[in-house]
Amino acid sequence: MNRVRLVFLIPRPVRAAALLLALAAALACYHNPQPDIMTHTSHWAVRSPGSLPIDVVEYTWTFFNKGRHIRITGQARNNSDQVHQAVTLELTLTDEKGALVAKGQTLIFPAYLRPGATGEFELMSMVTTTGRNLPDGRLLTTARTTAQY
């Protein structure tokens, strides 16, 4: 019995267009970057005067939720010759023009930082301005402790 394939009954240009549409749809599903997420990693943070000698050595900020929230994570190093415990880190992120983007406080973990030791921090914050050119911006940090020795 001789079978006729239905695909050959469709004209070649229509088949090509259908194939291109299917390929475009597959690529759109496969590569779906979320336009509201923007991440930047930096090694440049400024310690404010009067702060403990704890420096942010690396941080990453990520915009999400259509730019309304920001997550700042990073590492901080104890650059003193003393042990610091229960360190609160105040972060102020500004854009390249100095406008405030986000501000908040977080703790450094582990809570017990020996001299030269590195700890991690994370801050979730609402974005106060829509500053998006933050690679030229600045992170100002202030470290304080409430622990009594």
Summary of the structure (lengths in Angstrom):
residues: 149
radius of gyration: 25.5
end to end distance: 93.8
largest distance: 93.8
contacts: 398
relative contact order: 0.21
helix: 17%
strand: 45%
